[in-house]
Amino acid sequence: MSEIRLTPIGFVRSAFSETAAIPKGLGAQHDAEGVLEIRPELEAGLADIEGFSHLYVIWVFDRAEGADLVAYPPSDDRPHGVFSTRSPQRPNPIGLTVVRLLGRDGPRLRVRGIDMLDGTPIVDIKPYLSSIPPEDLKRGWLEQAEQRKKR
Ligand SMILES: C[S@@+](CC[C@H](N)C(=O)[O-])C[C@H]1O[C@@H](n2cnc3c(N)ncnc32)[C@H](O)[C@@H]1O
């Protein structure tokens, strides 16, 4: 497989017109509200979504420039492999954000937890479900960066 073509199912409407406005780094709170504007002809695909509190939003970093296998996350002063981070500069510029579903007006989903620029293309939405007990989760280098910051 050499190439995959995807068509956006919709676009993010957010208050963020530039990346500098989006909270970053350790302790950043992502509580911005916005709208996932799904193409009206796909509205039938949203049936029953209201029952879920949280959604995965799969989207494209359409304004990312280039890709790098080493990332310098704002949450650490050390480099990390890109696949250990959420860097926008990745071989396939796919973003994944978990949002809280606040409500639905037809093909428009009102959500909280937006970290995307206004106009970001959405390629898929899925209900958020996790069966992993919190005690089994390891936070990798992020946990070490948090410990260093506390010292
Ligand atoms: C660190 S990434 C994490 C995104 C997502 N939660 C993830 O894990 O894939 C979030 C940053 O991506 C950048 N960003 C947001 N929307 C973008 C877009 N459409 N194109 C390029 N960069 C974008 C902003 O700088 C934002 O702070």
The ligand as an SDF file (V2000), in Angstrom:
LIG
                    3D

 27 29  0  0  0  0  0  0  0  0999 V2000
    0.2960   18.4570   20.4500 C   0  0  0  0  0  0  0  0  0  0  0  0
   -0.9430   18.3410   19.1860 S   0  0  0  0  0  0  0  0  0  0  0  0
   -2.0170   17.1320   19.8940 C   0  0  0  0  0  0  0  0  0  0  0  0
   -3.2120   16.9360   19.0580 C   0  0  0  0  0  0  0  0  0  0  0  0
   -4.0410   15.7220   19.4000 C   0  0  0  0  0  0  0  0  0  0  0  0
   -4.6250   15.8170   20.7360 N   0  0  0  0  0  0  0  0  0  0  0  0
   -3.2240   14.4840   19.2650 C   0  0  0  0  0  0  0  0  0  0  0  0
   -2.8250   13.9230   20.2770 O   0  0  0  0  0  0  0  0  0  0  0  0
   -2.9990   14.0200   18.1500 O   0  0  0  0  0  0  0  0  0  0  0  0
   -1.8930   19.8040   19.4140 C   0  0  0  0  0  0  0  0  0  0  0  0
   -1.2630   20.9520   18.7230 C   0  0  0  0  0  0  0  0  0  0  0  0
   -1.3750   20.7600   17.3270 O   0  0  0  0  0  0  0  0  0  0  0  0
   -1.3790   22.0060   16.6680 C   0  0  0  0  0  0  0  0  0  0  0  0
   -2.5120   22.0150   15.7420 N   0  0  0  0  0  0  0  0  0  0  0  0
   -3.8350   22.0470   16.0130 C   0  0  0  0  0  0  0  0  0  0  0  0
   -4.5710   22.0090   14.9100 N   0  0  0  0  0  0  0  0  0  0  0  0
   -3.6750   21.9430   13.8720 C   0  0  0  0  0  0  0  0  0  0  0  0
   -3.8140   21.8620   12.4580 C   0  0  0  0  0  0  0  0  0  0  0  0
   -5.0040   21.8380   11.8710 N   0  0  0  0  0  0  0  0  0  0  0  0
   -2.6840   21.8090   11.7010 N   0  0  0  0  0  0  0  0  0  0  0  0
   -1.4690   21.8320   12.2780 C   0  0  0  0  0  0  0  0  0  0  0  0
   -1.2700   21.9090   13.6210 N   0  0  0  0  0  0  0  0  0  0  0  0
   -2.3690   21.9570   14.4060 C   0  0  0  0  0  0  0  0  0  0  0  0
   -1.4850   23.0710   17.7540 C   0  0  0  0  0  0  0  0  0  0  0  0
   -0.1850   23.6020   17.9510 O   0  0  0  0  0  0  0  0  0  0  0  0
   -1.9170   22.2840   18.9810 C   0  0  0  0  0  0  0  0  0  0  0  0
   -1.4510   22.8630   20.1810 O   0  0  0  0  0  0  0  0  0  0  0  0
  1  2  1  0
  2  3  1  0
  2 10  1  0
  3  4  1  0
  4  5  1  0
  5  6  1  0
  5  7  1  0
  7  8  2  0
  7  9  1  0
 10 11  1  0
 11 12  1  0
 11 26  1  0
 12 13  1  0
 13 14  1  0
 13 24  1  0
 14 15  1  0
 14 23  1  0
 15 16  2  0
 16 17  1  0
 17 18  1  0
 17 23  2  0
 18 19  1  0
 18 20  2  0
 20 21  1  0
 21 22  2  0
 22 23  1  0
 24 25  1  0
 24 26  1  0
 26 27  1  0
M  CHG  2   2   1   9  -1
M  END
$$$$
